[in-house]
């Protein structure tokens, strides 16, 4: 997709004239078509006073031909390609962690059920000779479902944040389905 640079035009007609006319003329139909398409692809152009000079403008399909000297050519940088690769790895990691969560939850549930049996008091006495194991068992059995949910949400939020940053670096969004 082609891009151009905003150069502090006063209005959309002036922008369209610069981008799509080599002779300083643009028919009313072409100007209307171009400004409508530019607005749809670049909602920030609605208020040009807020648009910083030098901002990239997406040139959508269905507009008059872009003046060649106004085109900005972007290359995918090594960093963007690396970010896309890391993004895919993070998504794989998130999926694997979800599998671990299911198994860990099943084990914790089994441990909690075991701790609630009559024989667990006797087992706890036997653990008194192993303070580290006793402490771990007590901490695990004290965890509630809400504690686990909170920890999982914190991790999921961190993964989402990482993926958002990688998306901004790579220019790809692997978290959403393409329409």
C-alpha positions as CSV (number, residue, x, y, z in Angstrom):
1,X,0.0,0.0,0.0
2,X,1.4,3.4,-0.9
3,X,2.0,6.2,1.6
4,X,2.6,9.9,1.5
5,X,3.6,12.5,4.0
6,X,1.4,15.2,5.5
7,X,2.9,18.6,4.9
8,X,0.6,20.8,7.0
9,X,-2.1,21.5,4.3
10,X,-4.9,23.7,5.4
11,X,-7.7,21.4,4.1
12,X,-8.3,18.1,2.4
13,X,-8.7,19.7,-1.1
14,X,-5.3,21.2,-0.8
15,X,-3.9,17.8,0.3
16,X,-5.6,16.0,-2.6
17,X,-4.3,18.5,-5.1
18,X,-0.7,18.0,-3.9
19,X,-1.0,14.2,-3.9
20,X,-2.9,13.6,-7.1
21,X,-2.2,16.4,-9.5
22,X,1.0,17.1,-11.5
23,X,-0.4,20.3,-13.1
24,X,-2.1,21.9,-10.1
25,X,-5.6,20.9,-11.4
26,X,-8.0,18.2,-10.2
27,X,-11.5,17.8,-11.3
28,X,-14.3,18.2,-8.7
29,X,-15.3,14.5,-9.1
30,X,-11.7,13.3,-8.6
31,X,-11.1,15.7,-5.7
32,X,-14.3,14.5,-4.0
33,X,-13.4,10.8,-4.6
34,X,-9.9,11.4,-3.3
35,X,-10.8,13.3,-0.1
36,X,-13.5,10.7,0.8
37,X,-11.1,7.8,0.3
38,X,-8.3,9.6,2.2
39,X,-10.7,10.3,5.1
40,X,-11.9,6.7,5.3
41,X,-8.3,5.3,5.3
42,X,-7.0,8.1,7.6
43,X,-9.6,9.2,10.1
44,X,-7.0,11.6,11.7
45,X,-7.4,13.8,8.6
46,X,-10.8,14.8,9.9
47,X,-9.1,17.6,11.9
48,X,-5.9,18.7,10.1
49,X,-5.0,21.1,12.9
50,X,-4.2,18.1,15.1
51,X,-2.2,16.3,12.4
52,X,1.5,16.6,13.0
53,X,3.6,17.7,10.0
54,X,5.4,14.6,8.7
55,X,2.7,12.1,9.6
56,X,2.3,9.2,7.2
57,X,-0.9,9.1,5.2
58,X,-2.2,5.8,3.8
59,X,-3.1,6.1,0.1
60,X,-6.0,3.8,-0.4
61,X,-7.1,2.1,-3.6
62,X,-9.7,3.8,-5.7
63,X,-8.1,7.2,-5.7
64,X,-6.4,9.0,-8.7
65,X,-2.8,8.1,-9.3
66,X,-0.4,9.4,-6.7
67,X,2.1,11.9,-8.0
68,X,5.4,9.8,-8.0
69,X,7.4,12.4,-6.2
70,X,4.9,12.4,-3.3
71,X,5.2,8.6,-2.7
72,X,7.0,7.4,0.4
73,X,8.6,4.0,0.1
74,X,8.8,2.0,3.2
75,X,10.9,-1.1,3.6
76,X,10.3,-3.8,6.2
77,X,13.2,-3.4,8.5
78,X,15.1,-6.2,10.1
79,X,13.7,-5.2,13.4
80,X,10.1,-5.5,12.1
81,X,10.8,-8.9,10.8
82,X,12.4,-10.0,14.1
83,X,9.5,-8.6,16.0
84,X,7.0,-10.6,13.9
85,X,9.0,-13.7,14.6
86,X,9.1,-13.0,18.4
87,X,5.4,-12.3,18.3
88,X,4.7,-15.8,16.9
89,X,7.0,-17.3,19.6
90,X,5.2,-15.4,22.3
91,X,1.8,-16.7,21.0
92,X,3.2,-20.3,21.0
93,X,4.4,-19.8,24.6
94,X,1.0,-18.5,25.7
95,X,-0.7,-21.5,24.2
96,X,1.7,-23.9,26.0
97,X,1.3,-22.0,29.3
98,X,-2.5,-22.5,29.0
99,X,-1.9,-26.2,28.7
100,X,0.3,-26.2,31.8
101,X,-2.4,-24.2,33.6
102,X,-4.9,-26.9,33.0
103,X,-2.6,-29.6,34.4
104,X,-1.5,-27.5,37.3
105,X,-5.1,-26.8,38.3
106,X,-5.9,-30.5,38.2
107,X,-2.9,-31.3,40.4
108,X,-3.8,-28.4,42.8
109,X,-7.4,-29.6,43.0
110,X,-6.3,-33.2,43.8
111,X,-3.9,-31.9,46.5
112,X,-6.6,-29.8,48.0
113,X,-9.0,-32.8,48.1
114,X,-6.2,-34.9,49.7
115,X,-5.5,-32.2,52.3
116,X,-9.2,-32.3,53.3
117,X,-9.3,-36.0,54.1
118,X,-9.0,-37.4,57.6
119,X,-5.7,-39.0,56.8
120,X,-4.1,-35.7,55.9
121,X,-3.7,-34.7,59.5
122,X,-1.5,-37.7,60.0
123,X,0.4,-37.0,56.8
124,X,1.0,-33.4,57.9
125,X,2.6,-34.7,61.1
126,X,4.9,-36.9,59.0
127,X,5.9,-33.9,57.0
128,X,7.0,-32.0,60.1
129,X,10.5,-33.5,59.7
130,X,10.7,-31.8,56.2
131,X,10.0,-28.1,56.9
132,X,10.5,-27.0,53.2
133,X,8.0,-29.6,51.9
134,X,5.6,-28.8,54.8
135,X,5.7,-25.1,54.0
136,X,5.1,-25.7,50.3
137,X,2.2,-28.0,51.1
138,X,0.6,-25.4,53.4
139,X,1.0,-22.6,50.9
140,X,-0.4,-24.6,48.1
141,X,-3.4,-25.7,50.1
142,X,-4.0,-22.1,51.2
143,X,-4.3,-20.9,47.6
144,X,-7.9,-20.1,46.5
145,X,-9.3,-20.2,43.1
146,X,-9.4,-16.4,43.1
147,X,-5.6,-16.3,43.8
148,X,-5.0,-18.5,40.9
149,X,-7.3,-16.6,38.6
150,X,-5.6,-13.3,39.6
151,X,-2.2,-14.7,38.9
152,X,-3.3,-16.1,35.5
153,X,-5.0,-12.8,34.6
154,X,-1.8,-10.8,35.5
155,X,0.3,-13.2,33.2
156,X,-2.3,-13.0,30.4
157,X,-2.3,-9.2,30.6
158,X,1.5,-9.1,30.5
159,X,1.5,-11.4,27.4
160,X,-1.2,-9.2,25.7
161,X,0.9,-6.1,26.4
162,X,4.0,-7.8,24.9
163,X,2.1,-8.8,21.8
164,X,0.7,-5.2,21.4
165,X,4.2,-3.8,21.5
166,X,5.5,-6.4,19.1
167,X,2.6,-5.6,16.7
168,X,3.5,-2.0,16.7
169,X,7.2,-2.9,15.9
170,X,6.4,-5.5,13.3
171,X,3.4,-3.8,11.6
172,X,1.6,-7.1,11.7
173,X,-1.3,-8.2,13.9
174,X,-1.3,-11.9,14.5
175,X,-3.8,-11.7,17.3
176,X,-6.8,-10.7,15.2
177,X,-8.4,-12.5,12.3
178,X,-8.1,-10.6,9.0
179,X,-11.4,-9.6,7.4
